[in-house]
Amino acid sequence: MEQSRSERSFWPFFAAVTVVVIILAAVRWSLAHPYGVHWDEAEYFNNVWIDLQRLYRGDILKLGGRILLQSYGMPPAYRLLALPFLALSGFHVTMARLVSLSGFGLSSWFIYLATRRVGSQVAGAFAVLIFSLSPEVVSASMFFGTDPPLYLATSAMLYYLLVHWSDPSERPGTWIGLGVAIGLGFWAKASFAAIALPVLAFGLVVDYRRERTIQS
């Protein structure tokens, strides 16, 4: 029993340390590379820099129109998430990347909570390790771009759906969280639709069968 308790405590701690080490290493790398390292990231920096200048000038209507109407097929969640922090600190490459890394950290937390709800603490820790040690996830989260908001929206959506399925009581916080996650996802990347629509359709089927079971 003592060994089992020790294992349950060790793996979540190990997963948390892994995520923190990755974030610190990414920040150290960013400080050494204070510029867009590829074409996509340079474009993302340019977009949010223009947004920031319009915000400083007080051109709120132009800023809103540019974000909402002139995104040219590129969902604007990454800009909306970064803009408040850049407005406070001024434009800095590392600050923008910290927003992406924060999305990475929050995604890991939601993945842990979701997996723990249907499994155990150890299962949640291993789910976080699989996510956080994925080269594709780490490389996307190191840069300022559209992928970290997608990871955050997807993990939060799954967590709140699992909360609803495991506890069918009507809790406003669950529905608000689910709505924010879905809204963020559709504003993060167009590919979110391919994830969200099947999951939500499955959720409707689960709710329908549960209601039929209760009525019968």
N, C-alpha and C positions, 0 to 999 in steps of 0.2 A: 504493500500500500504506500509506504514512504517513497519507494522508488517511482511508483506511478505518479505521485504528487510532484516529485522532483522533475520528472520528464514533462509533465504538464506545465510546469513553470519555466523549464529551460527553453523549450522550442519557441514559445511566443517571445521570450526575451531575445533569443538568437535571431529571430526574424526581424524584430524591431531594431536591433543593433545593425543588422545587414542593411536595412533600408536607410538608417542614419548614415552609415559609412558611405553608401553609394551617393547620397545627397551631398555630403561633405566633399567627397572626391570630385563630384560634378561642379560644385561651387569653386573649388580650387582650380579645376580645369578652365572654368569660365573666366576667372580672374586673369588667367594667363592667355586667354584668347578673346579679348574684348572687341569682337567684330563678328559680323555674319560669316560663318565658315562655309556656307554653300548658298547657292542662288535662292532657294526657297526661304531660308532664314533671313537673308538680306532683304528680301521683299517684305517679309513679316515685320522686320524692324522698321523699314521705311513706312509701312502702313500705320503702325502704331505711333511713330514719330510725328507723322502728319496729323493724326488724331490729337496728339498731345499739344501740338502747336495751336490747333483750332480751339482746344479747351482753354489754353492759357489766354488766348485772345478774346474769349467769351463768345465765340461763334457756335453756340450750342445747336442752333437749327441746322447749320451746315455740317456740324459734327454728327448729329443724329441722322441726317440724310445720307451722309457718306457711309456711316456704319450700317444703317438699315436698308438703304436703297441702292447703294453703289458699291456693294461688296464684290461685284463681278463674279458671281458664282462661288465665292469663297466665304463660307459661314464665318461670322465675326466674333464667335465666343472668345477666342484667344485674345482679341483686342479689348473686348469688354472687361475681361478678368484682369488684364494687365493695366488698363488705363488708370484706375484709382490709385494703385501703388506708384506708378510712374508719375502721376500728378503730384504726389507727396514728396517723392525723392528726386524728381527730375529724371530725364531720360538716361538710363544706364543699361548696358547690355546685360550685366549680371542680374540686375533687379528684374528685368523682363524674364530672364531664364529662371529666376527663383520662383516666379509664378508657375512656370511649367513644372518645376521640381516640387512645388507645393501640391500641384495636382497629382503628381506621382505618389507623394506621401499620403494624401487623403484617399487616393484609389486603393493603396495597400491597406489602409485602415478599414475601408468599406468591404474589401475582399475578405479580410480577417473576420469582421463581424458577420458577414453573410455566411461564410463557411462554418463558423462556429455555431451559428444558429441551427444548421442542418446536420452538423457533425460534432466536432469537439474543438477544444483549444488547440490541440496538436494538429488537427486537420486544417484549422484556420491558419496556423503558422506555416504549414507546408504550402498552402495555397499562396500565401504572401511570398514565400521564397521562390516558388515557380514563376510568379508574376515579376517580382523585382529582379530576378537574376536572368530574365529573358533579354538577350542582347538587343533585340528589336525594341523592346519597351524602354530599356535604359538609354539607348542611343536617341530615341525619339524624345525622351523626357529631359535629356541634357540640353536640347535646343529649344528655342522659342518657336512654337508652332501650334498646329491644330490638333495634334495627337493627344497631348495630356488632358485637355478638356474632354475629349472623347473617352479616354480611360476613366476619368472621374465620373462622367455622366453614366456610363455603362455600369460601373461597379455600384454606384449609388442606386441606380434603377433596380438592379438585381437585389440589393439589400432590402430596399423598401418593399419590393414585391414579396420577398421571403418573409418579411415581418407581417405583411398582410395575410399571407397564406397560413402562417403558423399561428397567428392571433387575429381571427376574423372580426374582432370588435372594432367598431368604427372610431379610429383615433385620428383627429385632424392632423397631427404631426406627421403621421405616415403618409397621408394623401398629399400634404403640402410638399414633403420631401420627394415623393414620387413625381409630382408635377414639376418641381424645380429640376429634378434630374432629367426628365424627358425633354423639357424645354431647353435645358443646357445642351443635351445631346443633339437635338436638331439644329441648334445654333453652332455646334462644334464642328460637325462634319456631315456631309450628305450621306456617307455610308452608315451612319447611325440608324437610318431607316431600316436597313437590312438586318440590323440586330434587334431593334425595338419592336418592330411590327410582329414578327413571329412570336417573340416573348410575350407581348401583350395579348396576342390572339390566344396563346396557350393559357395565359392568366384568366381570360374570359371563360375558357372552357372549364378550367378548374373551379372558378366561382360558380358557374352554372351547375356543374355536377354536385358541388357542395350544397347548393340551395335545393336541388332535387332530392338529395339524400336527407336533408333536414325536414323537408316537407313530407317525405314518405315515412 
